[in-house]
Amino acid sequence: MNLLGCFLYGVWARSYVAKNMPALYTGLTVGFCGCLTTFSSWAVNAAEHFCRGNAARGVATLIFPLWIFLGGLELGLFAGDAIEAECTNAASLEKLEPGDVKLKAPDEARLPFYHNYKLAIGWVLFVLILLTALLVVGLSNVYVEEAAAVAMAPLGAWLRYHLSSFSKGKNYPYGTLCANFAATAIAAMSTGLWTKTKGSDIFWHAVVDGFCGALSTASTFTSEFRMLKEAPHAPRGYVYASMMLLAGQVAAIPFVASIPSM
């Protein structure tokens, strides 16, 4: 899912949507791709290897996927360019980088009619998702864990979106760093509690797969790493990636180490 999310992120970054429909572009990249991908599970899996004493496998679990995801993003950018060129029949296209913070905000007069009502629309959609999940569980009593995860995911995505405001005007995207750190800590703690107490599977799926999966993101992290790595101050990209991967282990290892099976 992480690889697919990074690929789609790249495709949409070079599409008509990115240049002409900023609200939809944010929804597809930060929203859909951010929820499709997860950093917390990636970090917890690496922490499990470290806690078992297999440091080499832990390092490999952290490093290799990052470059695979970066390759998926680059492939998505290439595919997006090809699709856009085919659709527009243009030999030269304005190329927008994923996560480009220099994109100008549209004029107030050109904002879509729903702009002033986006918060209300968001809450209505969340309530509809929650009611749908409850209806599925109530009528069929199947897919209970999946419905619980779907019900909690919008809260994680909403919180991640607002945390991203911390990145404005900063050298590093601290918003994504905070979101991934918090999601990893909550996921690791919830897994530890669930294992020790043999708690509810529904609760675990709701918190770990739903809330933490949507709160954390691998696609946005990968696009930010790419953007910083190719900027004039290229070392910032590697510093940022190191900060993110290290923060994930700081958040996960204390809780994972307390699990008896670890």
Beta strands, then each sheet from edge to edge (+ up, - down):
end
